[in-house]
Amino acid sequence: MRFFGNNLTCIRGERVVFANLDFSVSPGDAIILIGRNGTGKTSLLRVMAGLTRAAAGSLSWEDGAIADDPERHRRRLNYIGHLDCVKPVLTVRENLTSWARLRDASDDRVMEGLAKFGLDQLADIPGRYLSAGQRHRLSLARLGLTAAPLWLLDEPTIALDSDAVTALNHAIAAHRETGGMVVIATNVALDIHDPAMIYLGKFAANSEDALPWG
């Protein structure tokens, strides 16, 4: 099922971050958002996720606008932002299990999710002992726990080593093969087959931001 936005405008503070932006993502698609810092990559992802309200424009699935059923929209997506949200007193396994239960996902998939990002051997380690890269991998391990078709990933390679980036590439490819959709904000090259690109600077009010970046 296609997810799309029309004529989107985002205002942060008193500044127009981007305006008149359209996008469309269909099953199996990947979109990469690129642009200078401040051109609105994170803002657009948050608008897509329903976490930030657009100043103008609309967001819809083929069966209706997200404003008509925000909860249905939330069930259809996984959003991984800059904050890892790892509870320090819980173990790695308990952190992921807690998130799985919030999303009505099976506990049986927790260890599989950890293994995909090389965390299965750390399952019983409290979150406070994790490195920045391990914390971020724990956030990414959420991606395979639900059947949510839309993944929204904000700078997903931050703090990752080469093995973890490879695991992320494999997870994205597998998701797309089953009809999943991915929108990624990044200025780092990822091994993603045939993505569409959105240059956020193209939609900026400030003309000096209108050049592609990264």
C-alpha positions, 0 to 999 in steps of 0.5 A, a space after each residue: 500500500 502506497 504512502 504519500 505526502 502532498 505540498 508539505 510545509 514545515 516551520 520550525 520556530 519562525 523559519 520555513 524549513 521546507 515547503 511545497 514538498 511531495 513524496 510517494 513511497 510504494 511497497 519495495 521502495 527506498 527513499 534517501 533524504 539528503 541535504 545540508 544540516 538544517 535543511 529538514 531531513 529529521 523534520 521531514 521524518 518526524 512529519 512522516 511519523 506523525 510526531 510533528 504536524 506539518 504547517 501545510 499539506 497532507 499525508 495519506 495512505 491509499 486507504 485514507 489520511 493519517 489524520 483520520 486514524 493516527 493510531 493505525 498510522 503508528 502501527 504501520 511504521 517503525 521510527 528510529 531517531 537519534 535517541 536510543 531510549 535504552 533503559 540503563 537498569 534493564 538488560 539488553 534482552 529486557 530492553 528489547 522485550 519491553 519494546 516488543 510488548 509495547 508493539 504487541 510483538 512476540 517475545 519469541 522474536 527478541 533473540 532473533 532481533 538481537 542476533 541480527 545486529 550481533 547483540 545476542 551474546 550481550 543479552 544479559 548485560 545491563 544497558 548502562 554498560 553498552 557502548 554508543 554503537 551497541 546502544 544504537 544497534 539495540 535500537 535498530 534491533 527493533 526493526 525486525 520485531 513487527 510487520 510494520 511496512 514503513 521504516 523511517 530511519 534518521 542517520 541510522 549509521 551513527 556510531 556503527 562499525 562496518 559489520 553493523 552497517 552491513 547488518 543494517 544493509 541486509 535488514 533493509 534489503 530483506 525488508 524491501 524484498 517482502 514489500 517493505 518501504 524505507 525512508 532514510 535521512 543520511 549523508 553517508 553512502 549505504 549499499 541500497 539498491 536503486 533508491 529514490 533521492 530527495 534533496 531537501 535543500 531544493 525545498 528550502 526557503 534559503 537559496 544557498 541551501 538549494 545545492 545537493 549535499 552528500 
